Amino acid sequence: MSQAEIEEMIGKYDPDFNFRPLEGILKTVTAGFAVLFSLYQLYVSFFTPLPDQVHRAVHLSFGLGLIFLLYPSTKKGKSGRIPWYDYLLSMLGIGVGLYWLLNYEALFTRIGNFTTVDMIVGGIAVLLVLIAALRVVGIAIVTITVIFLLYAYFGEYMPGFLEHRGVSLERLISQMYFTPEGILGTPLMVSASFIFLFLLFGSFLDKTGVGEYFNDLSLVVAGRRIGGPAKVTIFSSALQGTISGSSVANVVTSGAFTIPMMKRIGYRREFAGAVEASSSTGGQIMPPIMGAAAFLMAEFTNTPYYQVALAALIPALLYFTGIWIMVHFEAKRQGLRGLRSDELPKRRAVLKNLYLLIPIAAIIGFLMSGMSPERSAIYGILSVIAVGAIRKATRMSFKDILSALAAGARSALGVVAATACAGMIVGVVTLTGIGLKFANGLLDLAGGLLLPTLILTMLASLVLGMGTPTTANYIITSTIAAPAIVALDYPVPLLAAHMFVFYFGIVADITPPVALASYAASGIAGSKPLKTGVESTRVAIAAFIIPFIFVYQPQLLLIDTNWMEAAGVTVTAVIGMIGVGAGLIGYWIRRLHAIERVIAVAAGLLLIIPGLITDLIGFGALGAMLILQLVQRRKQAGGHG
């Protein structure tokens, strides 16, 4: 696929990448505005911190100003020109942010007694955020936000436990734009501080050619193995997750390379698309740089980001191990080969470029040393420039640096719109107390039991994730559902509850009926979208199991444990996934009969479920199956001899 085709496909499935194809002076001006956005973020983060509300408002003004210039109101309106009303909306977006900058002290002195002009500016800000989110994020998040706003206003007409006094229009607008519990709340704060800088780091990494290098390195590591292209996909997508927070972008950029390879050696179309979709989706849970919601999790749980990343490490490895097991058994079942030497890059040439991974190692070191995420990201960007200068092929020119600054700002626009909308949802929850009411209702529905509560929370996360970005999904579920998990008599750590909803918000990208990552993969594979989504769910079955494990066994998140205990839980989980994978694919040492597949899945689940008795039964059943298959294979080999 050409670069233009890749960009067109990403825009088709992810509104975040549906840019206007601007040329000439318009392209130069908007790129300059984006560069200015990045330079502002770097300057404020490193040199001169502004008051929180002012910094968030300026961050929002840059975001809104760029969104209306870069994104058309409809896909049909995607042309190389900008209509007059988008110039107007862009100026209004800049204006509502500057209003905070110019009236900061005055706004604080008249809290609770805002003027008519304040109300007009606040109302415009709310409308602009909704319109911007509709363009760059999609209708799902806008619909949810509007429902919450209407709920706040019409609260006295709500039935049952949803009823409340209602909120006046003036109070609602002031809460949404002139308090830290609204548009300029914690979600946008995280966007303005951590997320933007890490997206900028990813943009600089991409400019040095690290994305292509990941593909080459993956081919060298996994290409020769049985079903090699599928294993290359897993390895490459896990690495790509360090520079991209979008499942769809990961699918299209790496899938254009890996899916044709998988099809060429014999993988079914749906399976090839499913492997790419599930692997690319897992990029958001792969430390050190996870999806944008991980930074929010650090803030919501009051946990240093490096601890969140460390907690996610073992579950992420288990997730990719589960996919690896599935593709291995599928390759064995179909008798698929690995790649030949002439289909692989030269090992020596690839290993010679290992220095390109130094910035990723550096940023891990910065975070682990206790350095703030902002400083870690900035030093990470500097390390990318320094490392790229080692060789001429990866050296960044001044034009490359400007291009990376502009690309980083553009990649942040979807996060700006989503976190601004999510801030309004949080503001309504604060105003009305719906979060506590919903949590109590969820507990009543689940009878106060842990497993039913987890299942209901999982379903809520998957439904909310249908077209809603992971960031917004996480904010809603962490505000409403996670408190229900923590409130149970069963002692669930706060980080485990938040990680649970975070996982299922991400998995929604591959779960039908709305599975954007799977549908993007099907477009490349030429497969049926729904069948690819179903296949993705099967391939990524580990993602539906792992969150339940770490709620019951927080040692998996390295909470109040040591590496030995965590290793024990991990080993039994991996063996359990071998059983589940063998049963679902229908192959282990040989093809499995129907009853053997059922036993393999059941034994695997018993090993995954924590507990000595379940582990012993699971080990016994899988051990017996393994011995039986080995004996049968030896007899067959003897008979052939």
C-alpha positions in Angstrom: 0.0 0.0 0.0 1.2 3.5 -0.8 1.4 6.2 2.0 -1.6 7.9 0.5 -3.6 4.7 0.6 -2.5 4.0 4.2 -3.6 7.5 5.3 -6.9 7.2 3.5 -7.7 3.8 5.2 -6.7 5.2 8.7 -9.0 8.1 8.1 -11.8 5.8 7.0 -11.9 3.9 10.3 -10.4 6.5 12.7 -11.8 10.0 12.5 -8.7 11.2 14.4 -6.7 10.8 11.1 -9.3 12.3 8.7 -7.3 15.4 7.9 -8.1 17.9 5.1 -5.6 17.4 2.2 -4.3 21.0 2.4 -1.7 22.3 0.0 0.3 25.4 -0.6 0.0 28.4 1.8 -2.9 26.7 3.8 -0.7 23.7 4.5 2.2 25.9 5.5 0.1 28.1 7.9 -1.6 25.2 9.6 1.7 23.3 10.0 3.2 26.5 11.5 0.3 26.7 13.9 0.8 23.0 14.9 4.6 23.7 15.4 3.7 26.6 17.6 1.4 24.4 19.6 4.3 21.9 20.3 6.8 24.7 21.1 4.3 26.2 23.5 3.9 22.8 25.3 7.7 22.3 25.5 8.3 25.8 26.7 5.7 25.7 29.5 6.6 22.2 30.6 10.3 22.9 30.8 10.7 26.6 31.6 7.7 28.6 32.7 4.7 26.8 34.2 1.4 28.8 33.9 -1.4 28.6 36.4 -3.2 25.3 35.9 -6.5 26.7 34.6 -4.7 29.1 32.2 -2.4 26.4 30.8 -5.3 24.0 30.2 -7.4 26.8 28.5 -4.5 27.7 26.2 -3.9 24.0 25.4 -7.6 23.8 24.6 -7.5 27.0 22.4 -4.6 25.5 20.3 -6.5 22.3 20.0 -9.8 23.8 18.9 -8.1 26.3 16.6 -6.3 23.5 14.8 -9.3 21.0 14.7 -11.5 23.4 12.8 -8.8 24.1 10.3 -7.7 20.5 9.8 -10.9 18.5 10.0 -14.0 18.9 7.7 -17.5 18.8 9.1 -18.3 15.7 7.0 -16.2 13.2 5.0 -17.9 14.5 1.9 -16.5 18.0 2.7 -12.9 16.7 2.8 -11.3 19.0 0.2 -8.2 21.1 0.0 -10.0 24.3 1.0 -11.3 25.6 4.4 -14.8 27.1 4.3 -15.4 30.5 5.9 -17.4 29.1 8.9 -14.4 26.9 9.9 -12.2 30.0 10.0 -14.8 31.5 12.3 -15.1 28.4 14.5 -11.3 28.3 14.7 -11.1 31.9 15.8 -13.8 31.3 18.4 -11.9 28.3 19.7 -8.8 30.3 20.1 -10.8 33.1 21.7 -12.5 31.0 24.5 -9.0 29.9 25.6 -7.5 33.4 25.5 -10.5 34.6 27.5 -9.0 32.7 30.5 -5.5 34.0 29.8 -6.7 37.6 29.7 -9.2 37.4 32.6 -7.6 34.9 34.9 -7.6 37.0 38.1 -11.0 38.6 37.4 -12.6 35.2 36.9 -11.3 34.0 40.2 -12.6 37.0 42.0 -16.1 36.5 40.7 -16.5 32.8 41.2 -20.2 32.1 41.9 -21.1 35.5 40.4 -20.2 35.3 36.8 -21.2 38.0 34.3 -23.4 37.6 31.2 -20.2 37.7 29.0 -18.7 34.9 31.1 -21.8 32.8 30.5 -21.8 33.5 26.7 -18.1 32.5 26.5 -18.7 29.4 28.6 -21.7 28.4 26.5 -19.7 28.9 23.3 -16.8 26.8 24.7 -19.2 23.9 25.5 -20.7 24.0 22.0 -17.2 24.2 20.3 -15.9 21.2 22.3 -18.9 19.1 21.2 -18.6 20.2 17.5 -14.8 19.6 17.6 -15.2 16.1 19.2 -17.8 15.2 16.6 -15.3 15.9 13.9 -12.2 14.4 15.3 -13.4 11.7 17.6 -16.8 10.6 16.4 -20.5 10.7 17.3 -20.4 8.2 20.2 -18.5 10.4 22.7 -20.6 13.4 21.7 -23.8 11.5 22.2 -22.7 10.3 25.7 -21.6 13.8 26.7 -24.9 15.4 25.6 -26.9 12.7 27.5 -24.9 13.5 30.7 -25.5 17.3 30.2 -29.3 16.7 29.6 -29.4 14.5 32.7 -27.9 17.3 34.8 -30.4 19.8 33.5 -33.5 17.6 33.6 -32.6 15.8 36.8 -35.9 16.4 38.5 -37.8 14.5 35.8 -35.6 11.4 36.0 -37.1 8.1 37.3 -36.1 6.2 40.4 -32.6 6.5 41.9 -31.6 8.7 38.9 -33.7 11.6 40.1 -32.0 14.8 41.5 -32.9 18.5 41.9 -31.7 19.5 38.4 -29.1 22.1 37.6 -29.8 25.5 36.2 -28.3 26.5 32.8 -26.1 29.1 34.4 -24.7 26.7 37.0 -24.2 24.0 34.4 -22.2 26.4 32.1 -20.1 27.8 35.0 -19.3 24.2 36.2 -18.4 23.1 32.7 -16.0 26.0 31.9 -15.1 28.0 34.9 -14.2 25.3 37.5 -11.6 22.5 37.6 -14.6 20.0 37.4 -15.5 20.4 33.8 -13.8 21.0 30.4 -10.7 22.3 32.1 -10.6 19.4 34.6 -8.3 16.5 35.3 -8.6 14.8 31.9 -7.6 17.9 30.0 -4.8 18.5 32.5 -3.4 15.1 31.8 -3.6 15.8 28.0 -1.9 19.2 28.5 0.9 17.8 30.5 1.8 14.1 30.1 0.0 12.9 27.0 1.0 15.6 24.6 4.7 15.3 25.3 4.7 11.5 25.0 2.8 11.7 21.6 5.5 14.2 20.6 8.1 11.7 21.6 6.4 9.1 19.5 6.4 11.5 16.5 10.1 12.2 16.8 10.8 8.4 17.0 8.7 7.9 13.9 10.7 10.5 12.0 14.0 8.6 12.6 12.5 5.5 10.9 11.9 3.5 14.0 8.6 2.2 12.7 10.2 0.6 9.7 13.0 -0.7 11.9 10.5 -2.4 14.2 9.3 -4.4 11.1 12.8 -5.4 10.1 13.8 -6.4 13.7 10.6 -8.4 14.0 11.4 -10.3 10.8 14.9 -11.2 12.1 13.6 -12.3 15.5 10.4 -14.2 14.5 10.3 -14.6 10.7 11.9 -18.0 10.4 9.6 -19.6 13.0 6.5 -21.8 12.1 3.9 -19.4 10.8 6.6 -16.7 10.9 4.7 -13.7 9.4 2.0 -13.9 12.1 4.6 -14.0 14.8 6.3 -11.0 13.1 3.0 -9.2 13.4 2.8 -9.8 17.1 6.3 -8.7 17.8 6.1 -5.7 15.5 2.8 -4.5 16.9 4.0 -4.8 20.5 6.9 -2.5 19.5 4.7 -0.2 17.4 2.6 0.4 20.5 5.5 2.4 22.0 5.1 5.1 19.4 1.3 5.1 18.6 -1.7 5.1 20.8 -4.2 4.3 18.1 -5.3 0.7 17.4 -6.5 1.6 13.9 -3.2 3.5 13.1 -1.2 0.5 14.3 -3.3 -1.9 12.2 -3.0 0.0 9.0 0.7 1.0 9.2 2.0 -2.4 10.2 -0.9 -4.4 8.6 -0.1 -3.1 5.1 3.2 -5.0 5.5 2.3 -8.0 7.6 -1.2 -9.1 6.4 -0.1 -9.8 2.8 2.8 -11.9 4.2 0.4 -13.9 6.3 -1.9 -14.6 3.4 1.0 -15.5 1.2 2.1 -18.4 3.3 -1.4 -19.8 3.8 -3.2 -18.1 6.7 -6.9 -17.6 6.1 -7.9 -13.9 5.4 -10.0 -13.5 8.5 -7.3 -15.0 10.7 -4.6 -12.8 9.2 -6.7 -9.7 9.8 -7.6 -10.9 13.3 -3.9 -11.4 14.3 -3.0 -7.9 13.1 -6.0 -6.3 14.8 -5.6 -8.1 18.1 -1.8 -7.5 18.2 -2.1 -3.8 17.2 -4.8 -3.3 19.8 -2.5 -4.7 22.5 0.0 -1.9 21.7 -2.1 0.3 24.0 -1.3 -1.9 27.0 2.4 -2.4 26.3 4.7 -0.4 28.6 6.6 1.8 28.7 4.4 4.1 26.6 0.8 2.9 26.8 -2.4 4.4 25.6 -3.3 7.9 26.7 -5.7 6.5 29.3 -2.8 5.1 31.2 -1.7 8.6 32.1 -5.2 9.4 33.3 -5.0 6.2 35.4 -1.9 7.5 37.1 -3.7 10.7 38.0 -7.0 9.1 39.1 -5.3 6.5 41.3 -2.6 8.9 42.6 0.0 6.4 41.4 3.3 7.4 39.7 3.2 6.6 36.0 6.2 4.3 36.1 4.3 2.1 38.7 1.3 2.0 36.4 3.6 0.9 33.5 5.3 -1.6 35.7 2.0 -3.0 36.9 0.9 -3.4 33.3 4.0 -5.3 32.2 3.1 -8.9 33.1 -0.5 -8.7 31.9 0.8 -7.2 28.6 3.3 -10.0 28.2 0.5 -12.5 28.9 -1.7 -10.9 26.4 0.8 -11.2 23.6 1.8 -14.7 24.7 -1.8 -15.7 24.4 -1.9 -14.5 20.8 1.5 -16.1 20.0 0.1 -19.5 21.3 -3.0 -19.1 19.1 -1.1 -18.4 15.9 1.4 -21.1 16.6 -1.3 -23.8 17.0 -3.1 -22.4 13.9 0.2 -22.7 11.9 0.8 -26.2 13.1 -2.8 -27.2 12.3 -2.5 -25.9 8.7 1.2 -27.0 8.3 2.4 -23.5 7.5 6.0 -22.6 7.1 8.2 -19.8 8.3 9.8 -17.3 6.0 12.8 -18.2 3.8 16.2 -16.5 4.1 15.7 -14.7 0.9 12.4 -13.2 2.3 14.2 -11.7 5.3 16.4 -8.7 5.8 20.1 -9.3 6.5 20.5 -10.0 10.2 23.8 -8.0 10.4 22.3 -4.9 8.8 19.3 -5.0 11.2 21.4 -5.6 14.3 23.7 -2.7 13.3 20.7 -0.3 13.8 19.9 -1.5 17.3 21.0 1.9 18.6 17.6 3.2 17.4 16.1 1.6 20.4 18.2 3.6 22.8 15.6 6.4 23.3 13.0 3.8 24.4 15.5 2.4 26.9 16.4 5.9 28.0 12.8 6.9 28.7 12.2 3.7 30.7 15.3 4.7 32.7 14.1 8.2 33.2 10.7 7.0 34.5 12.1 4.3 36.7 14.5 6.9 38.3 11.5 8.8 39.6 11.8 11.7 37.1 8.5 13.3 36.3 6.7 12.1 33.1 7.0 15.6 31.6 10.8 15.8 32.0 11.1 12.1 31.0 9.3 12.8 27.7 11.3 16.0 27.0 14.7 14.2 27.6 13.4 11.3 25.6 12.8 13.7 22.6 16.3 15.1 23.0 17.7 11.5 23.1 15.9 10.7 19.8 17.5 13.7 18.1 20.9 12.7 19.6 20.7 9.1 18.7 19.4 9.8 15.2 22.5 11.9 14.6 24.8 8.9 14.9 24.2 7.9 11.3 23.4 10.0 8.3 20.4 7.8 7.3 18.6 8.6 10.6 19.9 12.1 11.2 17.1 14.7 11.7 17.4 17.9 9.7 15.8 21.1 10.8 12.9 20.4 8.4 12.5 16.9 10.0 12.3 18.5 13.5 9.7 20.9 12.3 7.8 18.1 10.7 7.9 16.0 13.9 6.7 19.0 15.9 3.7 19.5 13.6 2.9 15.7 13.4 3.0 15.5 17.2 0.6 18.4 17.6 -1.8 16.8 15.0 -1.7 13.5 16.8 -2.8 15.1 20.0 -5.9 16.8 18.7 -8.2 13.7 19.2 -7.0 13.5 22.8 -7.7 17.2 23.4 -11.3 16.8 22.1 -11.9 13.5 23.9 -10.5 14.7 27.3 -12.4 18.0 27.1 -15.7 16.0 26.5 -14.7 13.6 29.2 -14.2 16.5 31.6 -17.8 17.5 31.1 -18.9 14.0 31.9 -16.9 14.1 35.1 -18.3 17.5 35.9 -21.9 16.2 35.6 -21.0 13.2 37.9 -19.6 15.6 40.5 -22.7 17.9 40.2 -25.3 15.2 40.4 -23.7 12.3 42.3 -24.7 9.9 39.6 -21.4 8.1 40.0 -22.2 6.9 43.5 -25.8 6.1 42.5 -24.7 4.1 39.5 -22.1 2.2 41.5 -24.7 1.4 44.2 -27.1 0.3 41.5 -24.5 -1.9 39.9 -23.7 -3.5 43.3 -27.4 -4.2 43.9 -27.8 -5.7 40.5 -24.8 -8.0 41.1 -26.0 -8.9 44.6 -22.8 -7.5 46.1 -20.8 -10.4 44.6 -17.4 -9.8 42.9 -17.7 -12.0 39.8 -21.1 -10.7 38.7 -19.9 -7.1 39.3 -16.8 -7.7 37.2 -18.9 -9.2 34.4 -21.4 -6.3 34.4 -18.5 -3.8 34.4 -16.8 -5.7 31.5 -20.1 -5.5 29.5 -20.4 -1.8 30.2 -16.8 -1.1 29.1 -17.3 -3.1 25.9 -20.6 -1.3 25.1 -19.1 2.1 25.8 -16.1 1.2 23.7 -18.2 0.8 20.5 -16.8 3.8 18.6 -15.7 5.7 21.8 -12.0 6.4 22.2 -10.3 4.4 24.9 -9.5 7.6 26.8 -13.2 8.6 27.1 -14.3 5.0 27.7 -11.8 4.7 30.6 -12.9 8.0 32.1 -16.6 7.1 32.1 -16.1 3.5 33.5 -13.4 4.6 36.0 -15.8 7.2 37.3 -18.9 5.1 37.4 -18.0 1.4 37.4 -14.6 1.1 39.1 -15.9 2.5 42.4 -18.4 -0.3 42.5 -15.6 -2.9 42.3 -13.6 -1.1 45.0 -16.7 -0.9 47.3 -17.2 -4.6 47.4 -16.3 -6.6 50.6 -13.7 -8.4 48.5 -10.5 -6.3 48.9 -9.8 -5.2 45.3 -6.9 -2.7 45.1 -7.8 0.6 43.4 -5.2 0.2 40.7 -6.5 -3.3 39.9 -10.1 -2.0 39.5 -8.9 0.8 37.2 -6.7 -1.5 35.2 -9.7 -3.8 34.7 -11.9 -1.1 33.0 -8.8 0.2 31.1 -8.3 -3.3 29.6 -11.9 -3.8 28.4 -12.0 -0.3 27.1 -9.1 -1.2 24.8 -10.5 -4.7 23.9 -13.6 -3.0 22.6 -11.6 -2.0 19.5 -11.7 -5.7 18.4 -15.1 -6.8 19.8 -18.1 -6.9 17.4 -20.5 -5.4 16.5 -18.4 -2.2 16.3 -14.8 -3.3 16.2 -12.8 -0.5 14.4 -9.4 -2.2 14.6 -10.8 -5.4 13.2 -12.7 -3.7 10.4 -9.6 -1.8 9.4 -7.7 -5.1 9.3 -10.4 -6.6 7.2 -10.1 -3.8 4.7 -6.5 -4.8 4.1 -7.0 -8.5 4.2 -10.0 -8.4 1.9 -12.0 -10.4 4.5 -15.6 -10.0 5.8 -15.5 -7.4 8.6 -17.8 -9.1 11.1 -16.1 -12.5 10.7 -12.7 -10.8 11.2 -14.1 -9.2 14.4 -15.3 -12.6 15.7 -11.9 -14.1 14.8 -10.1 -11.3 16.6 -12.1 -11.9 19.7 -11.1 -15.6 19.6 -7.4 -14.9 18.9 -7.3 -12.3 21.7 -9.2 -14.5 24.2 -6.4 -13.9 26.7 -7.5 -10.3 26.9 -10.9 -11.4 28.2 -9.3 -13.6 30.9 -6.3 -11.6 32.2 -8.2 -8.8 33.8 -10.2 -11.3 35.9 -6.9 -12.9 37.0 -5.3 -9.7 38.3 -8.4 -8.6 40.2 -8.4 -12.0 42.0 -4.6 -12.1 42.1 -3.2 -8.5 42.3 0.3 -10.1 42.4 0.1 -10.1 38.7 0.2 -6.3 38.8 3.1 -6.5 41.3 0.9 -5.1 44.0 2.1 -6.1 47.6 4.1 -9.0 46.3 7.6 -10.0 45.1 8.8 -11.3 41.8 8.7 -15.0 43.0 5.0 -14.8 43.7 4.3 -12.9 40.5 6.3 -15.5 38.6 4.2 -18.4 40.0 0.9 -16.8 39.0 2.4 -16.0 35.6 3.6 -19.5 34.9 0.3 -21.1 35.7 -1.5 -18.5 33.6 0.7 -19.2 30.6 0.2 -23.0 30.9 -3.5 -22.3 31.2 -3.5 -20.3 28.0 -1.7 -23.1 26.2 -4.7 -25.3 27.1 -7.2 -22.7 26.1 -5.4 -21.9 22.9 -5.1 -25.6 21.9 -8.8 -26.2 22.6 -10.0 -23.2 20.6 -7.7 -23.9 17.6 -8.2 -27.7 17.8 -4.6 -28.6 17.7 -1.7 -29.4 20.1 0.7 -32.2 19.3 -1.9 -33.4 16.8 -5.5 -32.4 15.9 -7.9 -32.6 18.8 -11.3 -34.3 18.9 -14.3 -32.3 20.1 -14.2 -33.8 23.6 -10.4 -33.2 23.9 -11.0 -29.5 22.9 -13.5 -29.1 25.6 -11.2 -30.7 28.2 -8.3 -28.5 27.1 -10.2 -25.3 27.4 -11.7 -26.3 30.8 -8.3 -27.4 32.1 -6.7 -24.2 30.9 -9.3 -22.1 32.6 -8.8 -24.0 35.8 -5.1 -23.1 35.7 -5.9 -19.5 35.0 -8.3 -19.3 37.9 -6.2 -18.7 41.0 -6.2 -21.5 43.6 -4.2 -24.6 44.6 -7.1 -27.1 43.9 -7.9 -25.6 40.5 -4.2 -25.6 39.5 -3.8 -29.2 40.5 -6.9 -30.3 38.5 -5.8 -28.2 35.5 -2.2 -29.6 35.6 -3.5 -33.1 35.9 -5.9 -32.8 33.0 -3.4 -31.1 30.6 -0.6 -33.4 31.7 -2.7 -36.5 30.9 -3.7 -35.0 27.5 0.0 -34.2 26.7 1.2 -37.7 27.6 -1.6 -39.4 25.6 -0.8 -37.4 22.5 3.0 -38.0 22.8 2.3 -41.8 23.2 0.0 -41.8 20.2 2.6 -39.9 18.1 5.3 -42.4 19.1 3.1 -45.3 18.1 2.3 -43.7 14.8 6.0 -43.0 14.2 6.8 -46.7 15.1 4.1 -47.9 12.7 5.4 -45.8 9.8 8.9 -47.1 10.6 
